[in-house]
Amino acid sequence: MLINRISMIEAGSIWPHLYKKFPIPRLGVVLLGTILKNHGFDVKIFVEDISEIDWSFVESSDLVGISTITSTAPRAYALADLIRKKGIPVIMGGIHPTFMPEEALQHADYVVRGEADLTFISLINYLRKGSPNINDIKGISFKDSLGKIYHNPIPDLIDNLDILPSPDFSLLKGFRSNNIYPISTSRGCPFDCKFCSVIQMFGRRYRFRSVEKTLIDIKMAIKSSNGIIFFVDDNFSAHKGRTKDILKGMIEEKIKARWSAQVRIDVAKDEELLRLMAESGCSTLYVGFESINPQTLKYYNKKQDLNDIVNSIKNIKSAGIHIHGMFVLGADTDDIETIKRTADFAITNGIDTVQFMILTPLPGTPFFFEMQDSGRLIHMDWSRYDGHHVVFKPKMNIEMLQIETIQAMKKFYSWKYIIKNFVNLNFYYALIGLYGKILINKTLKNIGEYLESIHSLSFEKTV
């Protein structure tokens, strides 16, 4: 098969939400595109949340790769169906096809499961040359001529992430200097939160790029951007000594950046680490608080308590760093008062921005299997598995969980929040609050139709 031109697509989200305003491309599709370019292919990357697809390039491609998470799977499938009708083969990958490969194979010619950095190019070479033998390519799912499905063993996790190239964002259509530049310094997470799919995809073993390679990636980002970067590691400070070395390197080499990262609350127990973060340009830490309900924290297997959360907020803010607090609502141990108290807690403790997400059973997670086995999944409209819709039968009232979560967002992003930040010249946060208020009011008006649909589905399953 002749393959020269390849399109890589990251499917976009369907439903609006507050953080769609600030899209950050997932690195998987960009990294694969970079690897293909380095092997001599003519490649372009399209991330729908950033720019429209150039269909003239796609339709002239010899092959198309599509990456998707669970909430974008319906859109990814629609794109794959459209492209295959034009006679162009499609390979699908990403976290959702990894755990739902047979479903994905209804729309794609091949599925690449798990870490695809090495296996994807092997599959391309098989399609071009007939070698290596497809049965020897780990992580590939495919159908034979009779329609029988085969799932090759999942590939080994990559130990040394330094073998991977720095992602080339010039391949990504519409990516501009004012976009937030994502950087990955590690994979995996040593913790095991019940609802998280990271461990299932990337393992509990913490793997990382060297400090030297990471600093090179950061410098490349600064050259091609406005200096705003986001470390997309699932836990940027999982290995604190290494994180400190990166930050010291940024300071010593006078790298001017404004950066953010995802961390756990234990980062706030290390005064030196917080100081280095502030000195190196950290503007915001995205902290997975998850809950203020002690029973829910145990249910989530978070290994933290409310005092830890309160102290972490104080310490992070004392270091001059903003906090984006992430909370997950709707566990069996929660009730309506939990949601209301969470909003009050976030306001009272001065958290700068928040995400109040509805607990979502993502395929591959322990929570998904628990809900599936107990018959508590309401539906599998994957587009609603975005953390903003109730998709399982909680212990509390379904409608109240849905509405009160939105109301909690509305309470946080109030006129008081907007005016306070405007008066204090925090125009960025004032605009976030204003945009959030508009979107939340719109969501409240439109959520009734969804609630009616899931009410009938939930009722049907109980009669």
C-alpha positions in Angstrom: 0.0 0.0 0.0 1.4 3.4 -1.0 1.4 5.8 2.0 2.9 9.2 1.8 0.4 11.7 3.1 -1.1 11.2 6.5 -3.7 13.3 8.4 -3.9 13.1 12.2 -7.1 14.2 13.8 -8.1 14.8 17.5 -11.9 14.8 17.6 -13.6 17.7 19.2 -16.0 17.9 22.1 -19.7 18.3 21.3 -21.2 20.0 24.4 -20.1 23.4 25.5 -18.5 23.9 28.9 -16.5 26.6 30.7 -13.0 25.2 29.9 -13.6 24.7 26.2 -12.8 28.4 26.0 -9.1 27.5 26.7 -8.4 24.4 24.6 -5.1 22.6 25.1 -4.3 19.9 22.5 -3.6 16.4 23.9 0.0 15.5 23.2 -0.6 12.0 21.9 -1.7 13.0 18.4 1.0 15.7 18.1 3.7 13.3 19.2 2.6 10.7 16.7 2.5 13.3 13.9 6.0 14.3 14.8 7.2 10.7 14.7 5.7 10.3 11.3 7.3 13.5 10.0 10.6 12.3 11.3 10.1 9.1 9.2 9.6 11.2 6.1 5.8 11.3 5.8 3.8 14.4 4.7 1.8 15.0 7.9 -0.7 17.6 9.1 -2.5 17.5 12.5 -6.0 18.8 13.1 -7.4 19.4 16.6 -11.0 20.3 16.3 -11.2 22.3 19.5 -8.5 24.6 18.1 -9.3 24.9 14.4 -11.4 23.4 11.6 -10.2 20.4 9.6 -8.7 21.1 6.2 -10.8 18.6 4.3 -8.8 19.1 1.0 -5.7 17.7 2.8 -7.6 14.9 4.6 -9.3 13.8 1.4 -5.9 13.7 -0.4 -4.4 11.6 2.4 -3.4 8.0 2.0 -4.3 7.3 5.7 -6.0 9.0 8.6 -5.3 8.6 12.3 -8.0 9.7 14.7 -7.5 10.1 18.5 -10.3 10.3 20.9 -11.2 10.3 24.6 -14.6 8.9 25.8 -16.6 12.2 25.5 -15.4 12.8 21.9 -15.9 9.2 20.7 -19.2 9.8 18.9 -17.7 12.7 16.9 -14.6 10.6 16.2 -16.7 7.7 14.9 -18.7 10.1 12.7 -15.4 11.4 11.2 -14.1 7.9 10.7 -17.2 6.8 8.9 -17.1 9.8 6.6 -13.4 9.3 5.8 -13.8 5.5 5.2 -16.7 6.2 2.8 -14.1 8.0 0.7 -12.0 4.9 0.5 -9.3 6.2 3.0 -8.3 3.7 5.7 -8.6 4.9 9.3 -6.6 4.0 12.4 -8.1 4.9 15.7 -6.3 5.3 19.1 -6.5 7.1 22.4 -7.9 6.2 25.8 -11.5 5.3 24.7 -10.5 2.9 21.8 -8.0 1.4 24.1 -10.8 0.2 26.4 -13.5 -0.2 23.8 -11.6 -1.6 20.8 -14.4 -3.8 19.4 -16.7 -0.8 19.4 -14.1 1.4 17.7 -13.5 -1.3 15.0 -17.0 -0.8 13.8 -15.7 2.6 12.5 -12.0 2.0 11.9 -9.8 -0.4 10.0 -7.4 -0.7 12.9 -7.2 0.3 16.6 -4.0 1.0 18.4 -4.3 0.4 22.1 -2.2 1.7 24.9 0.9 3.8 24.3 1.1 4.1 20.6 4.5 5.9 20.2 6.3 2.8 18.9 3.5 0.6 17.7 1.9 3.2 15.4 4.8 3.4 13.1 5.1 -0.4 13.1 1.6 -0.6 11.9 2.3 2.0 9.1 5.3 0.0 8.0 3.1 -3.2 7.9 0.6 -1.5 5.7 3.3 -0.2 3.4 5.5 -3.2 3.2 3.7 -6.2 4.7 6.2 -6.4 7.5 6.6 -6.8 10.4 3.9 -9.5 10.7 0.7 -7.8 12.0 0.4 -10.6 14.7 3.7 -9.4 16.1 2.7 -5.7 16.5 1.7 -5.2 20.1 -1.4 -3.2 21.0 -3.1 -3.7 17.6 -6.8 -4.7 17.2 -8.1 -5.6 13.8 -10.4 -7.8 11.8 -9.5 -10.5 9.3 -11.2 -10.9 5.9 -14.0 -13.0 7.6 -14.7 -10.3 10.2 -13.1 -12.1 13.1 -11.5 -9.7 15.6 -8.0 -10.1 17.0 -6.5 -8.2 19.9 -2.7 -8.4 20.1 -1.2 -8.1 23.6 -0.9 -4.6 25.0 2.6 -3.1 24.4 5.1 -2.7 27.2 5.2 0.8 28.7 8.1 2.9 27.5 10.7 3.1 30.3 12.8 5.9 28.9 10.7 8.7 27.6 13.8 10.5 26.3 13.6 8.3 23.2 10.6 10.3 22.2 11.0 13.5 20.1 10.0 16.9 21.2 6.5 17.4 19.7 6.4 19.6 16.6 3.5 22.0 17.0 4.1 23.5 13.6 2.3 20.5 12.2 -0.8 21.5 14.0 -3.2 23.7 12.0 -4.3 26.8 13.9 -1.8 26.5 16.7 -0.6 30.0 17.4 1.9 31.7 19.7 -0.9 32.8 22.0 -2.1 29.3 22.6 -1.2 27.5 25.8 1.7 25.2 25.1 1.5 21.7 26.6 4.6 19.9 27.8 4.8 16.4 29.1 7.6 15.5 31.5 6.3 12.2 32.8 3.7 9.4 32.5 1.9 7.3 35.0 0.8 8.0 38.5 1.7 6.1 41.7 -1.7 6.6 43.2 -4.9 4.7 42.4 -8.0 7.0 42.6 -11.1 4.9 41.9 -12.5 7.0 39.0 -9.3 7.8 37.2 -8.4 6.2 33.9 -4.7 7.4 33.9 -3.5 4.3 35.8 -5.3 1.9 33.4 -3.7 3.7 30.4 -0.3 4.7 31.6 0.3 2.5 34.7 1.2 3.2 38.3 4.9 3.2 37.6 6.1 6.7 37.3 8.2 7.2 34.2 9.8 10.5 33.1 11.9 12.4 30.6 15.3 13.5 31.9 15.7 17.0 33.4 17.9 17.9 30.4 15.3 16.8 27.8 12.6 18.6 29.7 14.5 21.9 29.8 15.0 21.6 26.0 11.3 21.0 25.5 10.6 24.1 27.7 13.0 26.3 25.7 11.4 25.2 22.4 8.0 26.1 23.8 9.2 29.5 24.9 10.6 30.2 21.4 7.4 29.4 19.6 4.9 30.7 22.1 4.1 33.7 24.3 5.7 32.0 27.3 2.5 30.3 28.7 3.0 26.6 29.2 1.0 23.8 30.9 2.7 20.7 32.2 0.2 18.1 31.3 1.6 15.4 33.6 -1.1 13.7 35.6 0.9 14.6 38.7 3.8 17.0 38.0 5.2 16.7 41.5 5.0 12.9 42.0 8.8 12.8 42.2 9.5 16.0 44.2 13.3 15.8 43.8 13.1 15.6 40.1 10.5 18.4 39.9 12.8 20.6 42.0 15.7 19.9 39.6 13.5 21.0 36.6 12.5 24.2 38.4 16.1 24.9 39.5 17.2 24.5 35.9 14.5 26.9 34.7 15.7 29.5 37.3 19.5 29.0 36.6 19.0 29.2 32.8 16.7 32.3 33.2 13.8 30.7 31.3 11.0 33.2 31.4 7.7 31.3 31.5 4.3 31.5 33.1 3.3 28.0 33.8 0.6 25.8 35.4 0.5 22.1 36.3 -1.6 19.4 37.9 -0.6 18.3 41.4 -1.9 16.6 44.5 -2.2 18.5 47.8 1.0 17.0 49.1 2.9 19.6 47.1 2.0 22.1 49.7 3.9 20.3 52.5 7.2 21.1 50.8 8.1 24.7 51.4 11.2 24.6 49.2 9.1 23.1 46.3 6.5 25.9 46.5 9.3 28.5 46.6 10.9 27.1 43.5 7.6 26.9 41.8 6.9 30.6 42.4 10.4 31.7 41.5 10.3 29.7 38.2 7.0 31.4 37.1 4.2 29.2 38.3 0.9 31.1 38.0 -1.6 28.4 38.9 -1.7 24.9 40.4 -4.5 22.6 39.3 -5.2 20.7 42.5 -7.2 17.5 42.7 -9.1 18.1 46.0 -12.0 15.9 44.7 -14.1 16.2 47.9 -14.5 17.8 51.3 -16.6 14.9 52.5 -14.3 12.5 54.5 -16.3 9.4 53.6 -16.1 10.4 49.9 -12.3 10.9 50.1 -12.1 7.3 51.4 -14.4 6.0 48.7 -12.2 7.7 46.1 -9.1 6.3 47.7 -7.6 9.8 47.8 -5.4 9.2 51.0 -6.0 12.8 52.2 -8.3 14.5 54.7 -10.0 17.8 55.0 -7.3 19.3 57.2 -4.7 18.4 54.5 -6.9 20.2 52.0 -7.3 23.4 54.1 -3.6 23.6 54.9 -2.6 23.0 51.3 -4.7 26.0 50.2 -3.2 28.2 52.8 0.4 27.2 51.9 0.0 27.5 48.1 -1.7 30.9 48.3 1.0 32.1 50.8 3.6 31.2 48.1 1.8 33.6 45.8 0.4 30.9 43.5 -3.2 30.8 42.3 -5.3 27.6 42.8 -7.6 25.9 40.4 -9.6 23.5 42.6 -11.0 20.3 41.1 -13.9 18.6 42.8 -15.8 15.4 41.9 -19.4 15.2 43.1 -22.0 12.5 43.2 -20.4 9.5 45.1 -22.7 7.2 47.1 -21.4 9.0 50.2 -22.5 12.4 48.9 -25.8 14.2 49.2 -27.2 17.5 48.2 -25.7 19.2 51.2 -22.3 18.0 50.2 -22.5 19.8 46.9 -23.7 23.1 48.6 -21.0 22.8 51.3 -18.3 22.3 48.6 -19.3 25.5 46.8 -19.2 27.4 50.1 -15.9 25.8 51.0 -14.3 26.9 47.7 -15.5 30.5 48.1 -14.6 30.8 51.8 -11.1 29.4 51.3 -10.4 31.8 48.4 -9.8 29.2 45.7 -9.4 31.2 42.5 -11.2 29.0 39.9 -13.0 25.7 40.2 -14.3 22.7 38.4 -17.2 21.0 40.0 -17.4 17.8 38.0 -20.0 15.0 38.2 -18.6 11.6 39.0 -18.3 9.8 35.7 -17.7 6.1 35.1 -15.1 6.2 32.3 -14.5 2.9 30.5 -11.5 1.0 31.9 -11.8 2.4 35.4 -12.8 0.4 38.5 -15.8 2.7 38.9 -17.0 1.9 35.4 -17.0 -1.8 36.0 -18.7 -1.3 39.4 -21.5 0.7 37.8 -21.8 -1.7 34.8 -21.9 -4.8 37.0 -24.6 -3.3 39.3 -26.7 -2.2 36.4 -26.4 1.5 37.3 -25.2 2.9 34.0 -28.1 4.9 32.6 -26.9 5.0 29.0 -23.7 4.8 26.9 -24.1 8.1 25.0 -20.4 8.7 25.3 -20.7 12.4 24.4 -22.3 12.9 27.8 -19.4 11.2 29.6 -17.7 14.6 30.0 -18.0 15.2 33.8 -20.9 17.7 33.2 -23.8 15.2 32.9 -25.1 12.5 35.2 -24.7 9.2 33.3 -25.2 6.7 36.2 -27.8 6.2 38.9 -26.4 7.8 42.0 -27.8 7.2 45.5 -29.1 10.8 45.6 -31.8 12.1 43.2 -30.5 12.2 39.6 -32.1 15.6 38.8 -30.8 17.2 42.0 -27.2 16.0 41.4 -27.3 17.4 37.9 -28.9 20.8 38.8 -27.2 21.3 42.1 -23.7 20.8 40.5 -24.5 23.5 37.9 -25.9 25.7 40.7 -22.7 25.3 42.6 -20.8 26.6 39.7 -23.2 29.5 39.4 -22.8 30.3 43.1 -19.0 30.3 42.8 -18.9 32.4 39.5 -21.2 35.0 41.0 -21.4 38.8 40.3 -19.5 39.2 43.6 -16.7 37.1 42.2 -16.6 39.1 38.9 -16.7 42.5 40.6 -14.1 41.6 43.2 -11.6 40.4 40.6 -12.4 43.4 38.4 -11.8 45.9 41.3 -8.6 44.1 42.2 -7.5 44.4 38.5 -7.6 40.6 38.1 -9.1 41.0 34.7 -8.4 37.5 33.6 -10.4 36.0 36.5 -13.1 38.6 36.1 -13.5 37.5 32.4 -13.5 33.8 33.4 -16.3 34.6 35.9 -18.3 36.6 33.3 -17.9 33.9 30.6 -18.8 31.2 33.2 -21.9 33.0 34.3 -23.2 33.4 30.8 -22.5 29.7 29.9 -23.9 28.4 33.2 -27.2 30.3 32.8 -27.5 28.9 29.3 -26.8 25.4 30.6 -29.5 25.7 33.2 -32.0 26.6 30.6 -31.1 23.7 28.3 -30.5 20.9 30.8 -34.2 20.0 31.2 -34.3 18.1 27.9 -31.4 15.9 29.0 -33.0 15.3 32.4 -36.2 14.2 30.8 -34.4 11.8 28.6 -32.3 10.1 31.3 -35.4 10.0 33.7 -37.2 7.9 31.2 -34.1 5.6 30.6 -33.6 5.3 34.4 -37.2 4.4 34.9 -37.3 1.8 32.1 -34.3 0.0 33.8 -36.1 -0.3 37.1 -39.5 -1.6 35.9 
